[in-house]
């Protein structure tokens, strides 16, 4: 990723290898973390894809490993700095960027969106705050008419279209996850507040200073290095057959009105399309290495943290929880949301109950844990219906408790 300005800034220790029954894992890991690396190896089948895992513990990169195939079409193997599509894990990085802007007085998270974006205030949306948008309370979960790929990648036009829509519920009285529309809304808010693109701010103020291999808007040359994404048969079956049965709103929200395929990726389409990645779709189109993710999340809980205590508290205050709009009140406990980050919950068990971050379609995951001083990054290009990081987190807990 030449655009990130951080190429080649990895640890200098000799590379380790660990071979399981089916997978050879390469990279670096400290003594005592072998069980975690073994758990990681179990998530990779080199015949169909690859993955990478990085863990930063108390300001040290203790695990930075990778395995498998980055592009099954060509046989390109996963390398130390291979970036992967983050899908919704992108939202977490964008949320940290917004928190940094709040910290520096460039944006007020409690202010009404219409105060900086007057066109947004129509159809009863004048009282919706920036924090409401970040926590999926805007009621704009999908475009109100079909969208083409060209319309999807025009962030400003997409945002204007959403601003003109009536919300699904009055004010910010409910919440429902905004899979794709979150990105254009947040990008436009940042643009109106600062005059800059959120991707540029992220690169300058977060990725480059932290030597984190990550970008919210990869250039065309950077996109060529990204791991090519495929789906497991089970996830493809769910995406193509079950998602349409969830109803018109669910299908429209997941595909942005048909601009993305139900599978989110395909042969050069969806998030395998360099144009989509390069558009700066901060709901799902960021790319990063696992180490890049881990370093960014670790910075939020580091000894010298990226954010002040006040900004971190604002980021982590519970803003949405419980039954989402249209869901069965008797359903099991749902997600908990801060200002754009997922908080650990029964629906999303992370390392501890204090963990926060964001997962992504098919297995991507980045989070921080203040209790253990952890930054975590896992990326893959073989999307699965399974909770891939679950066994890794179990091994991490055991490892940390032994130390």
Secondary structure as GFF3:
##gff-version 3
##sequence-region A 1 403
A	DSSP	three_ten_helix	2	4	.	.	.	ID=ss1
A	DSSP	beta_strand	16	19	.	.	.	ID=ss2
A	DSSP	beta_strand	24	29	.	.	.	ID=ss3
A	DSSP	alpha_helix	34	41	.	.	.	ID=ss4
A	DSSP	beta_strand	50	57	.	.	.	ID=ss5
A	DSSP	beta_strand	60	71	.	.	.	ID=ss6
A	DSSP	beta_strand	76	77	.	.	.	ID=ss7
A	DSSP	beta_strand	84	85	.	.	.	ID=ss8
A	DSSP	alpha_helix	89	103	.	.	.	ID=ss9
A	DSSP	three_ten_helix	113	115	.	.	.	ID=ss10
A	DSSP	three_ten_helix	118	121	.	.	.	ID=ss11
A	DSSP	alpha_helix	130	134	.	.	.	ID=ss12
A	DSSP	alpha_helix	149	152	.	.	.	ID=ss13
A	DSSP	alpha_helix	155	163	.	.	.	ID=ss14
A	DSSP	alpha_helix	181	194	.	.	.	ID=ss15
A	DSSP	alpha_helix	198	202	.	.	.	ID=ss16
A	DSSP	pi_helix	203	207	.	.	.	ID=ss17
A	DSSP	beta_strand	214	215	.	.	.	ID=ss18
A	DSSP	alpha_helix	220	224	.	.	.	ID=ss19
A	DSSP	beta_strand	230	231	.	.	.	ID=ss20
A	DSSP	alpha_helix	233	237	.	.	.	ID=ss21
A	DSSP	pi_helix	238	242	.	.	.	ID=ss22
A	DSSP	three_ten_helix	243	246	.	.	.	ID=ss23
A	DSSP	alpha_helix	248	255	.	.	.	ID=ss24
A	DSSP	alpha_helix	274	278	.	.	.	ID=ss25
A	DSSP	beta_strand	287	288	.	.	.	ID=ss26
A	DSSP	alpha_helix	290	299	.	.	.	ID=ss27
A	DSSP	alpha_helix	309	316	.	.	.	ID=ss28
A	DSSP	beta_strand	336	337	.	.	.	ID=ss29
A	DSSP	beta_strand	342	343	.	.	.	ID=ss30
A	DSSP	beta_strand	356	359	.	.	.	ID=ss31
A	DSSP	three_ten_helix	361	363	.	.	.	ID=ss32
A	DSSP	beta_strand	365	369	.	.	.	ID=ss33
A	DSSP	beta_strand	374	380	.	.	.	ID=ss34
A	DSSP	beta_strand	382	383	.	.	.	ID=ss35
A	DSSP	alpha_helix	390	402	.	.	.	ID=ss36
###
